[in-house]
Amino acid sequence: MGLRDDVAKVLIPEKALQARVAELAREINAIYTDEDRPLLVCVLKGAFMFLADLTRYLEIRHEIDFMEISSYGKGTVSSGVVRILLDLAQSIEGRHVLIVEDIIDSGRTLDYITRNLHTRQPASLRVCTLLSKPARREIDIPVDLVGFDIPDEFVVGYGLDFAEEYRNLPFIGVLKEEAYQSSEGQV
């Protein structure tokens, strides 16, 4: 039984993902100039595929860096405890920073990241997320660019995982309950 067998339905097919990523890149190209040389901060691990495709479509000079944040563990719901596992390799003081996120759920993780990065005095701080679940929002976070608003379902693929699996699926899919129910009790 393969990974695709655990997917109840494809929510966003590969072609739609790629078309929207290209549109987001055009919007970013319109916001920044070569002189701005924005720093794209990829929130690991989930946003790595999104960042890789997004950066291929960008026409402006830019740099990338990475942060790894933990708030889920092996569950399907944020634990509420946010920890930085990997911090930026460079200073962002005076830089134009664009956070590249895979999904905004409760808003807790992004709230933590934006508050943390604001203390480092960037010239500007914007957020680009591939997916947003407005129904789950607990903290109202300003988001500059949103790929797709999605329903309150547990999604995987295109970098998003459950227990470190399913990231390699080229689409966004809804995971079957039985695929995560048995391990939920172990969290």
C-alpha positions, 0 to 999 in steps of 0.5 A: 500500500502506497502513500497515495492510498492514504489520501482521501481526496486531492484538494489542490492538484499539481497543475493548480499548485504550480499556476498559483505559485507562479502568480504569487511570484509575480506578486512578489516581483511587483512588491520588491525591486532588485535594490530591495534584495529581499531575504526569503525566510523558509519555515522548515520543513513544510515550506521547502518545496513551496520555496524551491518552486517560488524562487524559480519563478522570481525575477528579482534578486533575492536571498534565502535563509531557513528557520525550523519551528516545532509546534506539532510533534507527531500530532495533527493539531498544534501543541501550542508550544512553539520552539525554534529548532534552527535559527537564521544564519544571518542578521536581518537588521535593515533587511526586507524579509518575506516569511515563506510558510506552508500553512497557517492554521491557528496562527500561533506559530506565525505569531511567534515567528513574526514577533521574534523577527520584528525584534531583530529590526528588519526594514520590512516584514511580510508573510507569504503562505501557500495555504491558510485555514481561516476556520482554525485561526485563533490569533489574527495574523496579517498575511500579505500573500495567500496561495489558497484558503482551505477548509479545516481538513488535515492536509499533506503533500507538497512539503506538508507531512504527517509524522514526516511522511507524505511530503513528496506527494506533488499535490495537496491532499486530505489524509484519510482519518484512519491513516493518522487515527491509530498514531494520534493516541501515541502523541 
